[in-house]
Amino acid sequence: MSNKISEIDYLEVIEYSLDPLIIHTDYQIMYINRAAAELFGATKNEIIGSSPLDIFKETSKDSIRNRIQSAYGRPADVIEETVYRNNGTTVEVELYCHPIVVEGKRAIQTYVRDITERKKADQRQIEMTAQVNELSATLVPLLNGLAILPLAGSFDDQRARQLVDIVPSKVQDQNISSLIIDFSGIYNLDNVVADQLFKINKVLSLLGVQTIITGLRPELAMLATNLNLNLASIPVMTTVKDALSYLGIEFKNNN
């Protein structure tokens, strides 16, 4: 089997690879495959013989130079970089390189993967998450100076921190003097997130805003206890209706 493997045409293998591949040594490109030529928008002859450093921004060249030197001895870690195409436009790529031997000489084979679409998808996800988090910080006005903050879904540290950042300014903008924070819709919390959420009360108290907590399930109450959070100064009610009664607001039953 090993003899058969040794007979495989290595140049043919990399030529038909879907990943753009560059082989270089002593800062000179020896070979690129068809996929690399398409990525850079150039012919092979236009790229072969040039320096692999030419495709990088000036701010990246020193680190890339060090990376190339270390890659002669061992495979380098996968990194993300911005590189130039032949027409001067840039593309976000993922780079991986490892040492090889070409005609008895040390060389490096570099894989260049276009991650432009992945980066765009990541950015769209970030923007979508920010929009969702913004909606989750929506204060629902009930009466003049009174609003409710309904917390729902799964909270991670980023979402909890965003609440701490957003809610106080919204309270001031809407002239809220009393805020009901309803935890009944929360189904996932950890210690760090819970600590962030309960910090909202401390911030609001400094702004002169009274907070009332509702919907605190037993497991969340136990978590607050384990965190040594002092809830003695915060009215804690079972339901929003109980909180309204505590504030002296009664709704007539028309039935």
C-alpha positions in Angstrom: 0.0 0.0 0.0 2.8 2.4 0.9 4.4 1.9 -2.5 1.1 2.8 -4.2 0.7 5.9 -2.1 4.2 7.1 -3.0 3.2 6.9 -6.7 0.5 9.5 -6.3 1.1 12.7 -8.3 1.3 15.3 -5.5 1.2 18.2 -7.9 -2.0 16.9 -9.4 -3.5 16.5 -5.9 -3.0 20.1 -4.9 -3.9 21.4 -8.3 -7.4 20.0 -8.1 -7.9 20.9 -4.4 -10.8 23.2 -3.8 -8.8 25.1 -1.2 -6.4 27.7 -2.5 -2.9 26.5 -1.9 0.4 28.4 -2.1 3.9 26.8 -1.8 6.7 29.2 -1.0 10.3 29.2 0.3 12.7 32.0 1.2 9.9 34.5 0.8 9.3 33.5 -2.8 6.2 31.8 -4.1 7.1 28.6 -6.0 3.6 27.4 -6.9 -0.1 28.2 -6.5 -3.0 26.0 -7.5 -5.9 26.9 -9.7 -8.1 27.8 -6.7 -5.5 30.2 -5.4 -5.2 31.9 -8.8 -9.0 32.4 -8.8 -9.1 33.7 -5.3 -6.4 36.4 -6.0 -7.8 37.2 -9.5 -4.5 36.6 -11.2 -2.8 34.2 -13.4 -0.2 31.8 -11.9 2.6 33.5 -13.8 1.6 36.8 -12.2 2.0 35.4 -8.7 4.7 32.8 -8.9 8.1 34.4 -8.1 6.6 37.1 -6.0 6.8 37.3 -2.2 4.0 35.9 -0.1 4.3 39.0 2.1 3.0 41.1 -0.8 -0.6 40.0 -0.3 -0.7 41.3 3.3 -1.2 44.7 4.8 1.9 46.6 6.0 0.6 46.3 9.6 0.5 42.5 9.4 3.8 41.9 7.6 6.1 41.6 10.7 3.9 39.0 12.4 3.5 37.1 9.1 7.2 37.1 8.6 7.7 35.6 12.1 5.0 33.1 11.4 6.6 32.0 8.1 10.0 31.5 9.9 8.4 29.3 12.6 6.4 27.3 10.0 9.6 25.8 8.6 9.9 23.7 11.7 6.3 22.9 12.6 2.7 23.6 11.5 1.4 27.1 12.4 -1.8 27.8 14.1 -4.9 28.7 12.0 -5.3 32.5 11.9 -7.6 35.0 10.3 -6.2 37.8 8.1 -7.0 40.3 5.5 -5.2 39.9 2.2 -5.1 41.8 -1.1 -6.3 40.5 -4.4 -4.5 41.3 -7.6 -6.9 44.2 -8.3 -6.2 45.9 -4.9 -9.4 44.7 -3.2 -9.2 42.9 0.1 -10.7 39.6 1.2 -11.0 38.0 4.7 -9.2 34.7 4.8 -8.3 31.9 7.2 -4.6 30.8 6.9 -3.0 27.5 7.8 0.6 26.5 6.9 2.9 23.6 7.5 6.4 22.6 6.4 7.1 20.5 3.4 10.2 19.5 1.4 10.4 20.3 -2.3 13.4 18.8 -4.2 15.3 18.5 -0.9 14.7 22.1 0.2 12.5 23.3 3.1 9.4 25.0 2.0 5.9 25.9 3.3 2.5 25.0 2.1 -0.2 27.5 3.0 -3.9 27.0 2.8 -5.9 30.1 2.1 -9.7 29.9 2.8 -12.0 32.7 1.9 -14.2 33.4 5.0 -15.9 36.5 3.7 -19.4 35.0 3.7 -18.8 33.5 7.2 -17.7 36.8 8.5 -20.8 38.5 7.0 -23.0 35.8 8.6 -21.3 36.3 11.9 -21.9 40.1 11.7 -25.5 39.5 10.8 -25.9 37.2 13.8 -24.2 39.9 16.1 -26.6 42.5 14.7 -29.6 40.2 15.2 -28.6 39.4 18.7 -28.2 43.1 19.5 -31.7 43.8 18.2 -33.1 40.9 20.3 -31.3 42.2 23.3 -32.6 45.7 22.7 -36.1 44.3 22.5 -35.6 42.3 25.7 -34.8 45.6 27.5 -38.1 47.2 26.5 -40.0 48.8 29.3 -43.7 48.4 29.2 -45.5 51.4 30.6 -48.4 50.7 32.9 -49.3 54.0 34.5 -47.7 57.4 34.7 -44.2 56.8 36.2 -44.8 53.0 36.5 -43.5 50.4 34.0 -42.7 46.7 33.9 -39.5 45.0 32.6 -40.5 41.5 31.5 -37.4 39.3 31.3 -37.8 36.3 29.1 -35.8 33.5 27.5 -32.3 32.4 28.0 -29.8 34.9 29.4 -26.0 34.9 28.9 -23.5 37.3 30.3 -23.6 39.6 27.3 -27.3 39.9 27.3 -27.4 40.5 31.1 -24.7 43.2 30.9 -26.6 44.9 28.1 -29.6 45.1 30.3 -27.5 46.7 33.0 -26.3 49.3 30.5 -29.6 50.0 28.7 -32.3 49.9 31.4 -31.2 52.8 33.6 -31.1 55.2 30.6 -34.5 54.0 29.5 -35.9 54.5 32.9 -34.6 58.1 33.0 -35.8 58.8 29.4 -39.3 57.6 30.3 -39.4 59.3 33.7 -40.0 56.0 35.5 -40.2 56.2 39.3 -41.2 52.6 39.9 -40.2 49.5 37.9 -41.5 46.0 38.2 -38.9 43.5 37.1 -40.6 40.2 36.2 -38.5 37.1 36.2 -41.3 34.7 35.4 -40.2 34.2 31.7 -36.6 33.4 32.5 -35.7 29.7 32.1 -31.9 29.7 32.2 -29.5 31.5 34.6 -26.1 31.0 36.0 -24.3 32.7 38.8 -22.6 35.4 36.7 -25.8 36.3 34.8 -27.9 36.4 37.9 -25.4 38.7 39.6 -25.6 41.0 36.6 -29.4 41.1 36.6 -29.6 41.8 40.3 -27.2 44.7 39.8 -29.9 46.5 37.9 -31.6 47.1 41.3 -28.5 48.7 42.7 -28.1 51.0 39.8 -31.8 52.0 39.7 -31.8 52.7 43.5 -29.0 55.2 42.9 -31.3 56.9 40.4 -34.1 57.1 42.9 -36.2 54.4 41.2 -38.1 51.9 43.3 -37.9 48.3 41.9 -40.1 45.4 42.7 -39.2 41.8 41.7 -41.9 39.4 40.6 -42.0 35.9 39.2 -38.9 34.7 41.1 -39.1 31.0 41.0 -37.7 28.9 43.9 -34.5 27.9 42.0 -33.8 31.6 41.1 -34.4 32.6 44.8 -32.0 29.8 45.8 -29.4 31.1 43.3 -29.8 34.6 44.8 -29.2 33.2 48.2 -26.1 31.3 47.1 -24.7 34.5 45.6 -25.3 36.3 49.0 -27.4 38.9 47.2 -29.2 41.0 49.7 -32.9 41.2 48.6 -34.1 42.6 51.9 -34.4 46.1 50.5 -36.3 44.9 47.4 -40.0 44.1 47.6 -40.4 40.6 46.1 -43.9 39.5 45.0 -45.2 36.4 43.4 -47.0 38.0 40.5 -47.3 41.4 38.8 -50.8 41.7 40.2 -49.4 41.4 43.7 -46.8 44.1 42.9 -49.6 46.5 41.7 -51.5 45.8 44.9 -48.4 46.6 46.9 -48.2 49.9 45.1 -51.8 50.6 45.9 -53.1 50.1 42.4 -56.3 48.1 42.2 -58.1 47.0 39.1 -61.9 46.8 39.2 -63.5 43.5 38.1 -66.2 44.4 35.6 -67.8 40.9 35.7 
